[in-house]
């Protein structure tokens, strides 16, 4: 090979090399860090992926999604948060409790939360309009409509002298909802029995105790614990043949009697949109917290029939969807 040809070959390799390197650049990684369980977030994840897709990002093609689940073991969230940060993802997607732990572990990795609590009160953002820092997300009204859930439940079972409210203690969301429900109950003379449940194994015992104490209906609190444990609580309510009001439609789809609350799927869809925008260069601190205002009143007539209950036509007419 002549010297001139050798130089040309080397030069050609030097030009081609950057193209090869660029083709092998890793795609951005999203870590879905959640305090709940994977089986209860199938629908939410589908909505999240749809939101991503609307920004041009498709899992397995130009973005990857990894998962870290606490499986409702809240005392292990801090350790899991450290693991998540150690992966150095492009964006972290979290629910309330996981987002709080993640935020305390990083000030640089973008975090997008979905929460039914007050993100300012919880310390996730400095304000809704100007989050600042590395965190933003979607706020769906959940805990603050406990009074409305109580009102709807009382319309169905007006003769229930005592209604047991099941709560998972230890969060600001629970505290706010409990205070609102108690105030609403006092205003109408409704007796409320607060039952605290800290883990899944306590659900059956607590429901049995509430029924034995004379509760005529159950009001299930809002929050990730109840979203993740909707099947056990629905099954327990069915075993004891007691009417129950839930905060998410997913509980009614699992066989629960009725629910009133924000659309969780819509919240995760919005989170997918925000994640896509951040991956395309926008800063989370510049994106206002989205306040999702889509509410759903769901009724399961099949469950009502099993319980021997009949919905008043006027109440039935206000439902957004009826499962028969």
TORNU-794936 format. One record per residue: residue in three letters; y, z, x of N, C-alpha, C in turn; residue number from 0. Coordinates in steps of 0.001 Angstrom, whole numbers. Atoms other than C-alpha are relative to their C-alpha. Example, Ala and Ser with C-alpha at 12.3 -4.5 7.8 and 13.67 -1.06 7.14 Angstrom:
{pt 'ALA' {-1190 0 890} {-4500 7800 12300} {1200 0 900} 0},
{pt 'SER' {-1190 -60 -820} {-1060 7140 13670} {1090 730 -770} 1},
This chain:
{pt 'UNK' {-1201 0 858} {0 0 0} {1237 0 884} 0},
{pt 'UNK' {-1222 69 -780} {3382 -990 1344} {939 1132 -367} 1},
{pt 'UNK' {-863 -1147 158} {6071 1655 1775} {879 -132 -1235} 2},
{pt 'UNK' {-890 191 1151} {8351 141 -884} {-750 258 -1308} 3},
{pt 'UNK' {793 -206 1197} {5540 159 -3462} {-298 1496 -195} 4},
{pt 'UNK' {285 -1426 70} {4717 3803 -2630} {1201 764 -551} 5},
{pt 'UNK' {-1219 -660 485} {8314 4883 -3175} {204 -261 -1478} 6},
{pt 'UNK' {-160 338 1403} {8415 3047 -6516} {-971 787 -862} 7},
{pt 'UNK' {992 -749 750} {5197 4763 -7617} {404 1462 -142} 8},
{pt 'UNK' {-451 -1378 40} {6506 8212 -6708} {1170 161 -969} 9},
{pt 'UNK' {-1150 -50 902} {9750 7450 -8500} {-421 -93 -1444} 10},
{pt 'UNK' {487 140 1370} {7842 6343 -11598} {-639 1278 -487} 11},
{pt 'UNK' {628 -1261 386} {5824 9563 -11602} {1042 1066 -292} 12},
{pt 'UNK' {-1056 -1000 186} {8992 11616 -11276} {695 -192 -1340} 13},
{pt 'UNK' {-635 261 1284} {10428 9915 -14355} {-936 349 -1153} 14},
{pt 'UNK' {954 -206 1086} {7245 10178 -16420} {-330 1473 -207} 15},
{pt 'UNK' {418 -1394 77} {6552 13840 -15646} {729 824 -1060} 16},
{pt 'UNK' {-687 -798 1023} {9304 15368 -17837} {-472 -305 -1414} 17},
{pt 'UNK' {463 359 1334} {7979 13420 -20840} {-1332 695 -316} 18},
{pt 'UNK' {1285 -667 192} {4503 14887 -20343} {209 1488 -245} 19},
{pt 'UNK' {-284 -1423 149} {5879 18406 -19942} {574 293 -1371} 20},
{pt 'UNK' {-615 -216 1307} {7991 18080 -23091} {-1032 -67 -1123} 21},
{pt 'UNK' {1019 162 1026} {4974 16932 -25099} {-890 1229 -100} 22},
{pt 'UNK' {874 -1156 -26} {3141 20084 -24080} {738 1316 -289} 23},
{pt 'UNK' {-763 -1211 301} {5913 22525 -24987} {-612 707 -1210} 24},
{pt 'UNK' {601 -716 1128} {4540 25279 -27276} {888 -44 -1233} 25},
{pt 'UNK' {-761 -8 1243} {5545 25217 -30901} {433 1429 -299} 26},
{pt 'UNK' {-457 -1361 304} {7505 28204 -32296} {-1059 776 -765} 27},
{pt 'UNK' {983 -871 630} {5418 31164 -33444} {709 1011 -906} 28},
{pt 'UNK' {-477 -995 959} {6168 33233 -36549} {-1064 1088 -103} 29},
{pt 'UNK' {941 -1096 224} {4559 36664 -36758} {302 627 -1356} 30},
{pt 'UNK' {-92 -609 1319} {3955 37891 -40295} {-491 1426 142} 31},
{pt 'UNK' {295 -1417 -237} {4106 41672 -39820} {214 762 -1293} 32},
{pt 'UNK' {-77 -569 1345} {3319 43564 -43012} {-774 1309 -81} 33},
{pt 'UNK' {656 -1296 138} {2407 47108 -44010} {-1187 -41 -958} 34},
{pt 'UNK' {1048 102 1002} {12 45853 -46699} {-1282 -647 495} 35},
{pt 'UNK' {1284 622 -288} {-3276 43939 -46851} {70 -1500 -274} 36},
{pt 'UNK' {-92 1452 153} {-3846 40172 -46518} {-428 -517 -1366} 37},
{pt 'UNK' {518 514 1267} {-5801 39751 -49771} {1028 49 -1124} 38},
{pt 'UNK' {-982 -147 1076} {-2807 40825 -51847} {1241 -877 209} 39},
{pt 'UNK' {-1180 818 -297} {-343 38384 -50256} {-298 -1498 14} 40},
{pt 'UNK' {378 1417 -5} {-2145 35064 -50817} {1068 -853 -684} 41},
{pt 'UNK' {-1002 746 756} {340 33874 -53449} {1360 33 698} 42},
{pt 'UNK' {-1283 -137 -698} {3330 35186 -51497} {47 -886 1235} 43},
{pt 'UNK' {50 835 -1200} {2222 33396 -48338} {101 -1481 -344} 44},
{pt 'UNK' {-121 1393 437} {1842 30136 -50240} {1463 -345 -284} 45},
{pt 'UNK' {-1419 209 289} {5437 30515 -51447} {811 -52 1285} 46},
{pt 'UNK' {-686 -15 -1289} {6586 31333 -47913} {-194 -1341 722} 47},
{pt 'UNK' {287 1281 -661} {4884 28228 -46512} {743 -1157 -680} 48},
{pt 'UNK' {-752 1033 713} {6511 26107 -49234} {1466 18 410} 49},
{pt 'UNK' {-1380 -97 -465} {9906 27427 -48178} {170 -596 1384} 50},
{pt 'UNK' {-26 594 -1343} {9170 26549 -44564} {-54 -1522 -70} 51},
{pt 'UNK' {195 1447 117} {8031 23092 -45595} {1269 -714 -428} 52},
{pt 'UNK' {-1249 614 458} {11339 22420 -47332} {1012 -151 1130} 53},
{pt 'UNK' {-875 148 -1169} {13023 22851 -43942} {-632 -910 1056} 54},
{pt 'UNK' {649 921 -921} {10598 20427 -42307} {-1020 636 923} 55},
{pt 'UNK' {949 -697 -867} {8252 23004 -40766} {-1329 191 -729} 56},
{pt 'UNK' {1333 -59 592} {4513 22798 -41446} {-943 727 950} 57},
{pt 'UNK' {911 -788 -822} {2023 25344 -40182} {-1105 -880 588} 58},
{pt 'UNK' {1034 773 -671} {-347 23860 -37626} {483 -1310 566} 59},
{pt 'UNK' {-560 1247 -521} {1908 20879 -36944} {1172 280 941} 60},
{pt 'UNK' {-1154 -288 -843} {5272 22062 -35690} {419 1464 -47} 61},
{pt 'UNK' {-230 -1443 -15} {5062 25820 -36265} {-1341 708 -163} 62},
{pt 'UNK' {1222 -803 122} {2380 28503 -35947} {339 1334 -661} 63},
{pt 'UNK' {-184 -1298 642} {1948 31678 -38011} {-1139 917 420} 64},
{pt 'UNK' {975 -1022 -348} {201 34785 -36714} {206 1203 -923} 65},
{pt 'UNK' {-61 -1082 973} {-561 37885 -38767} {-357 1344 622} 66},
{pt 'UNK' {273 -1378 -396} {-411 41626 -38118} {128 853 -1263} 67},
{pt 'UNK' {30 -767 1249} {-1428 43825 -41069} {-259 1472 288} 68},
{pt 'UNK' {210 -1439 -167} {-1152 47612 -41263} {-1077 527 -943} 69},
{pt 'UNK' {1036 -394 968} {-3646 47733 -44175} {346 1330 -676} 70},
{pt 'UNK' {-494 -1211 675} {-1508 50473 -45815} {-146 1269 829} 71},
{pt 'UNK' {23 -1166 -886} {-1922 52767 -42804} {1383 101 641} 72},
{pt 'UNK' {-1401 -3 -382} {1763 53504 -42504} {272 752 1296} 73},
{pt 'UNK' {-225 -764 -1223} {1403 55979 -39654} {-266 -828 1257} 74},
{pt 'UNK' {259 858 -1153} {277 53120 -37414} {999 -1122 172} 75},
{pt 'UNK' {-970 1099 -40} {3300 50887 -38021} {756 -80 1327} 76},
{pt 'UNK' {-752 5 -1253} {5129 51946 -34866} {-799 -664 1123} 77},
{pt 'UNK' {862 605 -1016} {2174 50987 -32656} {-135 -1494 -227} 78},
{pt 'UNK' {118 1419 322} {1756 47678 -34471} {1302 -742 296} 79},
{pt 'UNK' {-1287 630 -296} {5477 46962 -34118} {112 -318 1484} 80},
{pt 'UNK' {-30 231 -1440} {5156 47326 -30350} {-877 -1188 364} 81},
{pt 'UNK' {884 1150 -242} {2257 44869 -30419} {681 -1309 -394} 82},
{pt 'UNK' {-696 1194 480} {4295 42393 -32448} {1088 -430 982} 83},
{pt 'UNK' {-1078 317 -938} {7270 42594 -30084} {-577 -530 1305} 84},
{pt 'UNK' {638 450 -1228} {4910 42150 -27127} {-442 -1448 -42} 85},
{pt 'UNK' {386 1407 127} {3884 38763 -28476} {1181 -949 197} 86},
{pt 'UNK' {-1235 789 -156} {7502 37576 -28146} {52 -1195 -952} 87},
{pt 'UNK' {-41 1102 966} {7451 35525 -31361} {1401 -574 -151} 88},
{pt 'UNK' {-1307 621 261} {10232 33182 -32399} {713 703 -1145} 89},
{pt 'UNK' {-549 -719 1161} {10736 35040 -35713} {-1068 975 -500} 90},
{pt 'UNK' {899 -970 624} {9222 38135 -37362} {318 54 -1493} 91},
{pt 'UNK' {-165 -124 1446} {8669 38217 -41139} {-636 1316 -427} 92},
{pt 'UNK' {518 -1326 331} {8269 41715 -42582} {441 463 -1380} 93},
{pt 'UNK' {-455 -711 1186} {8357 43796 -45722} {770 1242 457} 94},
{pt 'UNK' {-961 -1064 -315} {10518 46936 -45876} {-425 896 1158} 95},
{pt 'UNK' {417 -977 -1008} {8539 49487 -43856} {-253 -650 1355} 96},
{pt 'UNK' {272 687 -1263} {7391 46979 -41242} {1292 -486 647} 97},
{pt 'UNK' {-1275 483 -544} {10898 45549 -40865} {782 1133 655} 98},
{pt 'UNK' {-702 -1149 -586} {12347 49017 -40219} {-567 316 1382} 99},
{pt 'UNK' {626 -270 -1301} {9821 49571 -37411} {302 -1105 1001} 100},
{pt 'UNK' {-266 1121 -904} {10355 46105 -35965} {1436 45 514} 101},
{pt 'UNK' {-1404 -37 -399} {14139 46495 -35954} {250 1074 1055} 102},
{pt 'UNK' {-189 -1070 -975} {13860 49755 -34027} {-587 -357 1364} 103},
{pt 'UNK' {667 387 -1242} {11838 47915 -31368} {627 -1199 697} 104},
{pt 'UNK' {-620 1166 -633} {13955 44817 -30727} {1379 -267 -587} 105},
{pt 'UNK' {-1335 396 453} {17571 43714 -30915} {237 -1491 232} 106},
{pt 'UNK' {-152 1421 -342} {16923 40119 -29895} {-867 -932 -838} 107},
{pt 'UNK' {881 877 776} {13954 38696 -31809} {457 -10 -1464} 108},
{pt 'UNK' {-434 57 1395} {15078 37456 -35248} {-1036 603 -951} 109},
{pt 'UNK' {860 -613 1012} {13675 39425 -38191} {495 -424 -1378} 110},
{pt 'UNK' {-315 335 1383} {13569 38178 -41787} {-834 916 -889} 111},
{pt 'UNK' {712 -943 846} {12677 40842 -44351} {-10 -451 -1454} 112},
{pt 'UNK' {-21 62 1461} {11722 40855 -48014} {-80 1455 -461} 113},
{pt 'UNK' {-40 -1409 384} {12588 44137 -49724} {486 179 -1428} 114},
{pt 'UNK' {-498 -391 1317} {13028 45733 -53116} {883 1223 112} 115},
{pt 'UNK' {-830 -1168 -270} {14948 48576 -51507} {1399 -456 412} 116},
{pt 'UNK' {-1358 304 -436} {18566 48763 -50294} {-5 -150 1522} 117},
{pt 'UNK' {90 206 -1441} {18606 47192 -46801} {1137 640 790} 118},
{pt 'UNK' {-1105 -693 -676} {21989 48763 -45984} {-337 1473 125} 119},
{pt 'UNK' {387 -1405 -11} {20823 52239 -46939} {-1164 243 966} 120},
{pt 'UNK' {1164 -145 -869} {17579 51663 -45008} {310 -294 1469} 121},
{pt 'UNK' {-400 248 -1374} {19524 50674 -41888} {-433 -1342 564} 122},
{pt 'UNK' {437 1315 -484} {18232 47105 -41704} {1190 -898 331} 123},
{pt 'UNK' {-1199 804 -231} {21685 45485 -41950} {1231 875 -214} 124},
{pt 'UNK' {-1239 -759 164} {25275 46674 -41765} {665 -299 -1337} 125},
{pt 'UNK' {-500 359 1325} {26232 44801 -44945} {-795 -1202 -490} 126},
{pt 'UNK' {745 1123 559} {24743 42240 -47308} {634 -1336 371} 127},
{pt 'UNK' {-684 1261 -293} {27372 39570 -46670} {51 -321 1482} 128},
{pt 'UNK' {-46 185 -1443} {27560 40094 -42916} {-1035 925 652} 129},
{pt 'UNK' {1068 -872 -516} {24204 41455 -41739} {228 426 1444} 130},
{pt 'UNK' {-191 -311 -1413} {25076 41259 -38033} {-1330 172 712} 131},
{pt 'UNK' {1217 -236 -776} {22553 41661 -35243} {-1050 -1077 -174} 132},
{pt 'UNK' {1124 944 7} {19127 40064 -35388} {-808 37 -1289} 133},
{pt 'UNK' {764 -195 1239} {18137 40879 -38983} {733 -563 -1212} 134},
{pt 'UNK' {-483 389 1324} {18597 39257 -42394} {-1224 -109 -899} 135},
{pt 'UNK' {1165 114 855} {16402 38634 -45401} {329 -180 -1461} 136},
{pt 'UNK' {-98 197 1443} {15872 38660 -49139} {-154 1344 -708} 137},
{pt 'UNK' {25 -1220 801} {16632 41534 -51511} {-355 -363 -1428} 138},
{pt 'UNK' {342 185 1404} {14787 41483 -54817} {101 1353 -689} 139},
{pt 'UNK' {-230 -1253 704} {15788 44125 -57343} {-1327 501 -565} 140},
{pt 'UNK' {1291 -526 435} {12757 46338 -57920} {118 1450 -438} 141},
{pt 'UNK' {-42 -1428 302} {13159 50102 -57691} {1120 389 -941} 142},
{pt 'UNK' {-1157 -373 819} {16509 50084 -59482} {-108 -464 -1444} 143},
{pt 'UNK' {186 380 1401} {15070 48701 -62731} {-1117 850 -626} 144},
{pt 'UNK' {1003 -902 552} {12695 51615 -63313} {329 439 -1418} 145},
{pt 'UNK' {-418 -387 1340} {14733 52620 -66351} {-345 -1063 -1030} 146},
{pt 'UNK' {338 1106 901} {14195 49195 -67901} {-1502 -40 -254} 147},
{pt 'UNK' {1447 -25 188} {10453 49427 -67299} {-403 1134 -962} 148},
{pt 'UNK' {290 -1128 889} {10424 52824 -68995} {334 -365 -1442} 149},
{pt 'UNK' {-425 395 1350} {12305 51410 -71983} {-1026 -925 -653} 150},
{pt 'UNK' {977 946 545} {9824 48552 -72445} {-1324 700 -312} 151},
{pt 'UNK' {1250 -723 220} {6847 50889 -72108} {94 878 -1239} 152},
{pt 'UNK' {-187 -871 1166} {8269 53282 -74703} {5 -805 -1301} 153},
{pt 'UNK' {38 845 1195} {8696 50382 -77135} {-1432 -302 -417} 154},
{pt 'UNK' {1397 288 303} {4972 49674 -76873} {-751 1248 -437} 155},
{pt 'UNK' {711 -1248 322} {3799 53305 -76990} {1020 1094 -334} 156},
{pt 'UNK' {-1066 -955 343} {6571 55224 -78792} {-505 1421 -249} 157},
{pt 'UNK' {540 -1325 295} {4239 58124 -79610} {-517 723 1246} 158},
{pt 'UNK' {454 -654 -1236} {3434 58889 -75951} {942 1154 323} 159},
{pt 'UNK' {-859 -1162 -250} {4795 62425 -75621} {327 163 1465} 160},
{pt 'UNK' {-202 -84 -1452} {4337 62382 -71854} {-410 -1315 644} 161},
{pt 'UNK' {319 1192 -786} {4437 59386 -69530} {-84 433 1458} 162},
{pt 'UNK' {176 -345 -1411} {3080 59830 -66015} {538 -1126 871} 163},
{pt 'UNK' {-534 978 -942} {5033 58054 -63296} {-697 184 1339} 164},
{pt 'UNK' {726 -53 -1264} {2890 57263 -60260} {879 -564 1110} 165},
{pt 'UNK' {-870 432 -1091} {4874 57050 -57014} {-678 215 1343} 166},
{pt 'UNK' {425 -173 -1390} {4140 56606 -53333} {1197 572 752} 167},
{pt 'UNK' {-1186 -664 -543} {6501 59137 -51708} {310 -392 1438} 168},
{pt 'UNK' {-354 174 -1409} {8369 58950 -48427} {884 -1179 311} 169},
{pt 'UNK' {-901 1122 -248} {10613 55908 -48899} {1262 160 -837} 170},
{pt 'UNK' {-1261 -69 744} {14216 55557 -50017} {-115 -750 -1323} 171},
{pt 'UNK' {207 767 1230} {13087 52986 -52591} {-634 878 -1077} 172},
{pt 'UNK' {663 -900 936} {10779 55537 -54213} {956 1074 -508} 173},
{pt 'UNK' {-953 -1045 384} {13469 58221 -54199} {1005 -513 -1021} 174},
{pt 'UNK' {-992 570 908} {15983 55932 -55898} {-612 -301 -1366} 175},
{pt 'UNK' {641 338 1269} {13516 54731 -58530} {-348 1258 -791} 176},
{pt 'UNK' {362 -1252 673} {12294 58244 -59309} {1223 620 -675} 177},
{pt 'UNK' {-1223 -592 560} {15860 59490 -59825} {473 -778 -1219} 178},
{pt 'UNK' {-463 816 1130} {16696 56569 -62109} {-875 201 -1226} 179},
{pt 'UNK' {923 -178 1121} {13583 56961 -64250} {176 1381 -633} 180},
{pt 'UNK' {-184 -1348 536} {14095 60698 -64599} {1295 104 -803} 181},
{pt 'UNK' {-1266 -16 736} {17711 60163 -65669} {-130 -748 -1317} 182},
{pt 'UNK' {192 790 1215} {16696 57477 -68170} {-855 754 -1003} 183},
{pt 'UNK' {881 -765 883} {13937 59692 -69554} {745 1158 -653} 184},
{pt 'UNK' {-769 -1136 526} {16271 62657 -69950} {966 -450 -1093} 185},
{pt 'UNK' {-976 508 966} {18777 60506 -71829} {-616 -260 -1372} 186},
{pt 'UNK' {646 303 1281} {16201 59640 -74506} {-1002 1076 -410} 187},
{pt 'UNK' {898 -1093 339} {14249 62896 -74492} {-1460 -272 277} 188},
{pt 'UNK' {1387 330 -356} {11126 61441 -72897} {-507 928 1104} 189},
{pt 'UNK' {607 -852 -1009} {8846 63795 -70982} {-646 -859 1081} 190},
{pt 'UNK' {547 752 -1124} {8039 62400 -67504} {-740 954 943} 191},
{pt 'UNK' {779 -768 -970} {5318 63733 -65225} {-123 -835 1279} 192},
{pt 'UNK' {49 732 -1267} {5751 62622 -61586} {-1305 324 731} 193},
{pt 'UNK' {1262 -158 -721} {2457 62054 -59751} {116 -742 1338} 194},
{pt 'UNK' {-115 609 -1330} {2625 61437 -56003} {-1382 -399 519} 195},
{pt 'UNK' {1253 522 -559} {-93 59284 -54448} {308 -562 1379} 196},
{pt 'UNK' {-303 366 -1386} {-141 58885 -50666} {-943 -1040 598} 197},
{pt 'UNK' {928 1012 -511} {-3197 56678 -50131} {-904 -486 -1119} 198},
{pt 'UNK' {824 647 1021} {-5639 54482 -52008} {-1054 927 -581} 199},
{pt 'UNK' {1084 -866 456} {-8346 57147 -52231} {452 1007 -1054} 200},
{pt 'UNK' {-511 -976 960} {-6079 59351 -54358} {254 -596 -1387} 201},
{pt 'UNK' {-384 655 1254} {-5516 56779 -57118} {-861 451 -1170} 202},
{pt 'UNK' {885 -332 1113} {-8563 57467 -59281} {148 1460 -426} 203},
{pt 'UNK' {-139 -1421 309} {-8240 61234 -59051} {1316 287 -712} 204},
{pt 'UNK' {-1319 -233 589} {-4528 61111 -59879} {75 -516 -1433} 205},
{pt 'UNK' {-18 550 1359} {-4992 58863 -62927} {-815 889 -935} 206},
{pt 'UNK' {842 -877 819} {-7824 61056 -64216} {726 1301 -325} 207},
{pt 'UNK' {-730 -1249 210} {-5663 64166 -63768} {1151 -196 -982} 208},
{pt 'UNK' {-1115 281 909} {-2708 62548 -65562} {-487 -114 -1434} 209},
{pt 'UNK' {569 151 1345} {-4885 61605 -68520} {-440 1357 -541} 210},
{pt 'UNK' {467 -1327 410} {-6449 65074 -68620} {1166 910 -379} 211},
{pt 'UNK' {-1174 -829 277} {-2944 66581 -68645} {756 -459 -1241} 212},
{pt 'UNK' {-597 436 1254} {-2072 64609 -71785} {941 -1193 94} 213},
{pt 'UNK' {-858 1184 -120} {-216 61545 -70427} {-488 -1090 -952} 214},
{pt 'UNK' {360 1063 932} {-127 58784 -73037} {191 -1382 565} 215},
{pt 'UNK' {-226 1290 -644} {906 56017 -70640} {347 235 1462} 216},
{pt 'UNK' {-325 -65 -1416} {1447 55267 -66964} {1151 -947 316} 217},
{pt 'UNK' {-1061 837 -539} {4579 53948 -65284} {-240 -75 1504} 218},
{pt 'UNK' {356 160 -1407} {3599 52545 -61889} {1248 -335 809} 219},
{pt 'UNK' {-1196 197 -806} {6291 52764 -59224} {32 -1349 702} 220},
{pt 'UNK' {-163 1241 -759} {7649 49833 -57251} {-307 271 1471} 221},
{pt 'UNK' {207 -158 -1433} {7071 49198 -53557} {-1252 -688 506} 222},
{pt 'UNK' {1104 738 -618} {4644 47613 -51112} {-1352 679 -209} 223},
{pt 'UNK' {1268 -698 198} {2004 50331 -51608} {-645 -432 -1312} 224},
{pt 'UNK' {544 365 1296} {1598 49471 -55281} {-293 -1493 -91} 225},
{pt 'UNK' {285 1431 -19} {1796 45750 -54645} {-1355 -245 665} 226},
{pt 'UNK' {1260 175 -717} {-1068 46012 -52147} {-1180 625 -729} 227},
{pt 'UNK' {1081 -713 693} {-3063 48406 -54350} {-25 -280 -1501} 228},
{pt 'UNK' {-64 301 1430} {-2542 46670 -57674} {-1393 -74 -648} 229},
{pt 'UNK' {1336 99 581} {-6263 46009 -58196} {-608 1382 -243} 230},
{pt 'UNK' {547 -1337 267} {-7408 49653 -57734} {691 737 -1139} 231},
{pt 'UNK' {-694 -730 1060} {-4699 51000 -60032} {-257 -651 -1362} 232},
{pt 'UNK' {324 682 1263} {-5353 48339 -62703} {-1400 391 -469} 233},
{pt 'UNK' {1378 -360 348} {-9066 49124 -62592} {-92 1450 -466} 234},
{pt 'UNK' {22 -1408 393} {-8424 52872 -62805} {601 185 -1385} 235},
{pt 'UNK' {-626 -81 1323} {-6095 52453 -65798} {-958 -506 -1073} 236},
{pt 'UNK' {966 553 954} {-8775 50340 -67508} {-1139 983 -253} 237},
{pt 'UNK' {1095 -964 172} {-11487 52941 -66889} {404 1155 -913} 238},
{pt 'UNK' {-473 -1131 807} {-9342 55626 -68517} {685 -457 -1295} 239},
{pt 'UNK' {-548 571 1232} {-8141 53281 -71287} {1411 495 -287} 240},
{pt 'UNK' {-1374 -460 157} {-4491 54171 -70706} {970 -1155 248} 241},
{pt 'UNK' {-993 1077 -203} {-1552 51736 -71133} {816 253 1265} 242},
{pt 'UNK' {-764 -152 -1244} {353 51066 -67906} {1007 -1137 157} 243},
{pt 'UNK' {-1064 959 -319} {3580 49319 -66922} {109 -107 1512} 244},
{pt 'UNK' {-56 272 -1436} {3791 47694 -63470} {1320 -684 353} 245},
{pt 'UNK' {-1266 591 -443} {6611 46268 -61372} {-125 -1477 370} 246},
{pt 'UNK' {171 1407 -402} {5095 42863 -60482} {-973 -723 -916} 247},
{pt 'UNK' {864 818 838} {3476 40037 -62404} {-1415 -77 565} 248},
{pt 'UNK' {1310 78 -630} {634 40029 -59885} {-952 1063 -546} 249},
{pt 'UNK' {833 -1046 584} {-622 43297 -61391} {-525 -421 -1370} 250},
{pt 'UNK' {417 480 1317} {-738 41710 -64854} {-1034 -1115 160} 251},
{pt 'UNK' {979 1055 -272} {-2556 38702 -63439} {-1342 585 424} 252},
{pt 'UNK' {1231 -687 -403} {-5096 41200 -62063} {-625 783 -1154} 253},
{pt 'UNK' {554 -690 1161} {-5654 42605 -65563} {851 1123 -543} 254},
{pt 'UNK' {-901 -1041 484} {-2742 45018 -65966} {601 -368 -1347} 255},
{pt 'UNK' {-509 207 1357} {-1129 45427 -69382} {1329 -742 -41} 256},
{pt 'UNK' {-1332 603 49} {2518 44554 -68707} {767 316 1275} 257},
{pt 'UNK' {-821 -222 -1196} {5114 44282 -65955} {1402 -514 -240} 258},
{pt 'UNK' {-1382 483 1} {8822 43889 -65471} {547 199 1404} 259},
{pt 'UNK' {-557 -106 -1345} {10429 43124 -62156} {345 -1340 584} 260},
{pt 'UNK' {-406 1218 -683} {11625 40594 -59659} {-1213 -836 369} 261},
{pt 'UNK' {1059 911 -419} {9591 37555 -58675} {-216 134 1506} 262},
{pt 'UNK' {316 -149 -1410} {7914 38370 -55353} {-187 -1361 651} 263},
{pt 'UNK' {216 1345 -547} {6911 34742 -54884} {1326 -689 310} 264},
{pt 'UNK' {-1316 597 -232} {10518 33618 -55233} {653 599 1238} 265},
{pt 'UNK' {-569 -663 -1180} {11570 36179 -52619} {-606 -560 1282} 266},
{pt 'UNK' {653 526 -1200} {9000 34894 -50128} {336 -1475 226} 267},
{pt 'UNK' {-453 1389 -139} {10011 31307 -50834} {1362 -39 695} 268},
{pt 'UNK' {-1319 -78 -623} {13592 32218 -49942} {-115 436 1469} 269},
{pt 'UNK' {214 -432 -1385} {12334 33995 -46814} {-476 -1155 862} 270},
{pt 'UNK' {449 1181 -728} {10590 30784 -45790} {1143 -939 331} 271},
{pt 'UNK' {-1179 845 -230} {13825 28845 -46176} {865 566 1129} 272},
{pt 'UNK' {-813 -636 -1033} {15732 31360 -44041} {-680 -88 1374} 273},
{pt 'UNK' {732 89 -1263} {13004 31353 -41379} {157 -1389 606} 274},
{pt 'UNK' {-182 1366 -489} {13239 27583 -41125} {1390 -234 557} 275},
{pt 'UNK' {-1375 173 -475} {17005 27709 -40760} {220 694 1347} 276},
{pt 'UNK' {-132 -729 -1263} {16737 30307 -37995} {-700 -755 1131} 277},
{pt 'UNK' {721 751 -1022} {14144 28265 -36120} {736 -1285 385} 278},
{pt 'UNK' {-792 1191 -302} {16528 25325 -36309} {1340 343 648} 279},
{pt 'UNK' {-1168 -357 -798} {19250 27323 -34559} {1000 956 -616} 280},
{pt 'UNK' {-956 -922 610} {21113 29479 -37079} {-330 1444 391} 281},
{pt 'UNK' {183 -1393 -396} {21626 33156 -36232} {-193 871 -1240} 282},
{pt 'UNK' {253 -843 1175} {20181 35761 -38619} {1205 835 -411} 283},
{pt 'UNK' {-1161 -823 308} {23310 37909 -38365} {1085 -734 -755} 284},
{pt 'UNK' {-992 806 717} {25341 35011 -39800} {-470 -406 -1388} 285},
{pt 'UNK' {557 403 1293} {23068 34517 -42821} {44 1189 -965} 286},
{pt 'UNK' {-89 -1121 951} {23992 36764 -45799} {-1360 315 -614} 287},
{pt 'UNK' {1236 -400 675} {21167 38731 -47365} {-16 -638 -1390} 288},
{pt 'UNK' {132 640 1305} {19941 36725 -50352} {-385 1044 -1033} 289},
{pt 'UNK' {328 -921 1083} {19921 38690 -53583} {-687 -778 -1124} 290},
{pt 'UNK' {794 721 993} {17121 37280 -55708} {152 662 -1358} 291},
{pt 'UNK' {-285 -566 1326} {17939 37737 -59376} {-958 -515 -1071} 292},
{pt 'UNK' {971 513 962} {14854 36176 -60979} {-933 1124 -445} 293},
{pt 'UNK' {832 -1057 550} {13183 38753 -63239} {-1057 -589 -932} 294},
{pt 'UNK' {1089 472 844} {9904 38391 -65103} {-575 1156 -818} 295},
{pt 'UNK' {661 -954 887} {8527 40268 -68104} {-1327 -633 -403} 296},
{pt 'UNK' {1334 553 216} {4784 39712 -68291} {-815 895 -939} 297},
{pt 'UNK' {866 -725 927} {2296 40700 -71001} {-1415 -578 64} 298},
{pt 'UNK' {1397 420 25} {-1506 40578 -70945} {-590 409 -1351} 299},
{pt 'UNK' {476 -288 1349} {-2682 40302 -74551} {-1481 363 -17} 300},
{pt 'UNK' {1429 -323 -77} {-6329 40444 -73544} {-190 1489 286} 301},
{pt 'UNK' {72 -1427 -326} {-5777 43882 -72001} {490 845 -1166} 302},
{pt 'UNK' {-519 -731 1165} {-3729 44976 -75015} {-1066 112 -1084} 303},
{pt 'UNK' {1059 -11 1016} {-6593 44029 -77324} {-1083 1001 369} 304},
{pt 'UNK' {1012 -951 -467} {-9036 46021 -75196} {436 1433 -248} 305},
{pt 'UNK' {-542 -1355 196} {-6750 49062 -75503} {304 301 -1461} 306},
{pt 'UNK' {-296 -196 1413} {-6313 48544 -79236} {1487 43 -298} 307},
{pt 'UNK' {-1454 -6 165} {-2573 47908 -78886} {492 -1342 -548} 308},
{pt 'UNK' {-626 1211 521} {-395 45417 -80703} {1478 3 371} 309},
{pt 'UNK' {-1407 137 -362} {2940 44169 -79401} {800 -411 -1235} 310},
{pt 'UNK' {-909 403 1072} {5783 43992 -81894} {456 -1428 287} 311},
{pt 'UNK' {-398 1395 -218} {6700 40304 -82418} {1320 -154 767} 312},
{pt 'UNK' {-1284 78 -688} {10244 40978 -81209} {-162 260 1499} 313},
{pt 'UNK' {251 -294 -1405} {8992 42522 -77957} {-779 -1133 645} 314},
{pt 'UNK' {808 1116 -494} {6448 39739 -77530} {867 -1228 287} 315},
{pt 'UNK' {-861 1169 -135} {9190 37138 -77960} {873 66 1264} 316},
{pt 'UNK' {-843 -134 -1192} {11122 38537 -74985} {-759 -230 1296} 317},
{pt 'UNK' {819 181 -1206} {8218 37999 -72560} {228 -1369 627} 318},
{pt 'UNK' {-126 1274 -709} {8612 35320 -69901} {-1332 -743 39} 319},
{pt 'UNK' {1322 618 4} {4872 34722 -69903} {-987 968 -634} 320},
{pt 'UNK' {1028 -790 661} {1937 35919 -71971} {-1369 -518 414} 321},
{pt 'UNK' {1365 353 -362} {-1642 35958 -70716} {-910 349 -1154} 322},
{pt 'UNK' {868 -232 1156} {-4176 35542 -73508} {-1468 -111 396} 323},
